[in-house]
Amino acid sequence: MSYRVPIDRLRQPFDALLGAQTTGGVLLFTAAVAAMIWANSPWAEGYQHFWEQHITLGTAEWNFDLSLHHWINDGLMAMFFFVVGLELKREMVAGELSRPRDAMLPIAAAVGGMLVPALFYLWQNPTGPAQDGWGIPMATDIAFALGLMALLGKRVPLALKVFLTTLAVADDLGAVVVIALFYTSDISMLNLGIGVAFLAVMILGNRLGVRSPWFYAIFGIGGVWTAFLLSGVHATIAGVLAAFAIPAIPKVDELVFVRRMRLYLHSYASQDTPDKGIRTADQIHDLERMNRLTEYASTPLQNLEHALHPLVTYIVLPLFALANAGVVLPDDLLGALGTPVALGVGLGLVLGKPIGILLMSFIMVRFAGAKLGSGVSWHQMAGAGMLAGIGFTMSLFVNELAFSDQLLQQEAKLGVLCASLLAGTLGYFWLVRAPRKAVKDE
């Protein structure tokens, strides 16, 4: 089965998604540039000092004493991963990942786009402390990648946008697995068990039909996130697990919703409205029933995703970029880019990503019966692979987990920033010059 999708059904939501990603990408870029300028200005010392200020929450006996930098990376980024988890569950329940034949190609491409960059990195850093950074070039920044693709407009077919979106979602899932398995510290089994118990309560609430966001917020933040943070398992994993406990099924199905809504609308319209627009008591009651019915017809998962996505896109991620993208540029920039860590990250993102994506896509098309989307050429697939080399947010995040040595962190940051800029530029102009394939009417 190919990526042939009805344009009238997918164009509007994808345009909205890509528009949001474009704005988010602009904010991310602005925050990253601001961090770079700040870190290389006469106030560079203030940049480091500002993010290392400690904030303590709790009581004298039980508290969290973390730097502002760690509150952003361990706290606010847990919200980002919570939204990632919501998106993953939605895609698995009713999206591209719910249909194995449709998801086969982008998932395989995502796997290739993670393994080959890691191999490029290990080629440059086979031993020593620097070896731990192999996960840095595996990630794709969905905001930047889809934002740049959105700027291309109708130069690229919708099916290619669907492919890149599904690939990025699968890539996010892979990054979460890598963080959970390879970038956790010593684990406190007691606290981990407490976190799992709170997660079980959330799952039980889901099964029993609890739909209140406060229930999931209390047990998710006060229970799962707190316990995971204390356990040594990175707290962002708690965000993903908590998201999978959110109900994804409406309380009333579509037929019941339509039938009841018609009854309430008929009842509302049959009432005589007094002068000056004041509603009758019966009409107010009908409006309340329609509001409640509308709430029951939607899923808590989609409601939360819709509510949190702007907060994450416009506040959390720019703050993360501002706190993490500030790397001091050395006098010998070319020499710094030639270090094994920076070179491994750069080669992984710029070369490893498109090579891995194209190689796995070719294997799936040639030997597994997968097909490219309607109107998508191999030339365009290469451009999508280049855009996937924009690692930024996730790569910087993994960098913070991989290295405790400041020098290695700075070298990796430099590699991420330069490689992401180069990958985005190459991918954009490659797709601009890509010949357009004829597309049959959907």
HURA-V293366 format. One record per helix or strand of 2 or more residues. SS is the DSSP state (hx for helix, st for strand). FROM is the first residue (numbers start at 1). TO is the last residue. If there is no record, write none. Layout:
# HURA-V293366
ss:SS from:FROM to:TO
ss:SS from:FROM to:TO
This chain:
# HURA-V293366
ss:hx from:7 to:39
ss:hx from:44 to:51
ss:st from:54 to:58
ss:st from:63 to:67
ss:hx from:68 to:94
ss:hx from:96 to:98
ss:hx from:100 to:124
ss:hx from:129 to:138
ss:hx from:142 to:151
ss:hx from:153 to:155
ss:hx from:158 to:182
ss:hx from:189 to:207
ss:hx from:213 to:231
ss:hx from:235 to:244
ss:hx from:254 to:269
ss:hx from:275 to:277
ss:hx from:281 to:297
ss:hx from:300 to:324
ss:hx from:333 to:337
ss:hx from:340 to:367
ss:hx from:378 to:387
ss:hx from:392 to:402
ss:hx from:406 to:432
